[in-house]
């Protein structure tokens, strides 16, 4: 399956870079992201997207979070909402 071409701002932003080893040959498995990606994740965390269903005990809290994550990820494919 061919990867989908990036468009808009995603095309202009550098792709994340995987660093598997440090300069001494030790395994590090580190991903270097452009600051753009970090700012997107910070906005999501500031608005509580990462832990909303666990802070809200009402029925459907997980469904609401799933919908928000779906909408959040549409314009920014590859953005993963992290836990604090």
C-alpha positions in Angstrom: 0.0 0.0 0.0 1.4 3.4 -1.0 1.6 6.1 1.6 -0.8 8.9 1.0 0.9 12.1 -0.1 0.9 14.9 2.5 -0.8 18.2 1.7 -1.0 21.7 3.1 1.0 22.6 6.2 1.9 18.9 6.7 3.8 19.0 3.4 5.9 21.9 4.5 6.6 20.6 8.0 9.6 18.2 8.2 8.8 14.6 8.9 9.7 13.1 12.3 13.2 11.5 12.3 13.9 8.1 14.0 17.3 7.9 15.7 17.9 4.2 16.5 21.4 4.5 17.9 23.6 7.1 19.5 27.1 8.0 18.3 28.5 5.2 20.4 26.3 2.5 18.9 23.9 2.2 21.9 20.3 1.6 21.1 18.2 4.7 21.9 15.0 4.5 19.8 14.3 8.3 19.9 12.0 10.2 17.6 12.9 13.8 16.8 9.8 15.9 16.1 9.6 19.4 14.6 8.5 22.0 17.3 5.2 22.2 15.4 4.2 18.7 16.5 5.1 19.5 20.1 2.9 22.6 20.1 0.0 20.6 18.7 0.4 18.0 21.5 0.6 20.8 24.1 -2.7 22.3 22.9 -4.4 18.9 23.1 -3.1 18.3 26.6 -3.9 21.8 27.8 -7.5 21.2 26.8 -7.6 17.8 28.6 -7.9 15.6 25.5 -5.4 13.1 26.9 -7.3 12.2 30.0 -10.8 13.5 29.7 -12.8 10.2 30.2 -10.9 9.4 33.4 -11.7 12.9 34.8 -15.4 12.7 33.8 -17.4 9.7 35.2 -20.5 10.4 33.1 -21.6 7.6 30.7 -20.2 8.1 27.2 -17.0 9.9 28.3 -14.8 7.5 26.4 -17.0 7.9 23.3 -16.7 11.7 23.5 -12.9 11.4 23.8 -12.8 9.1 20.8 -14.7 11.6 18.7 -12.4 14.5 19.8 -9.3 12.4 19.1 -10.7 11.6 15.6 -11.5 15.2 14.9 -8.1 16.4 16.3 -6.2 13.9 14.2 -7.9 14.7 10.9 -6.0 17.9 10.1 -2.8 16.6 11.7 -2.2 13.0 10.7 0.4 11.4 12.9 -0.3 13.5 15.9 -0.7 11.2 18.9 -2.3 12.6 22.0 0.0 11.6 24.8 -0.6 11.0 28.5 1.0 13.4 30.9 
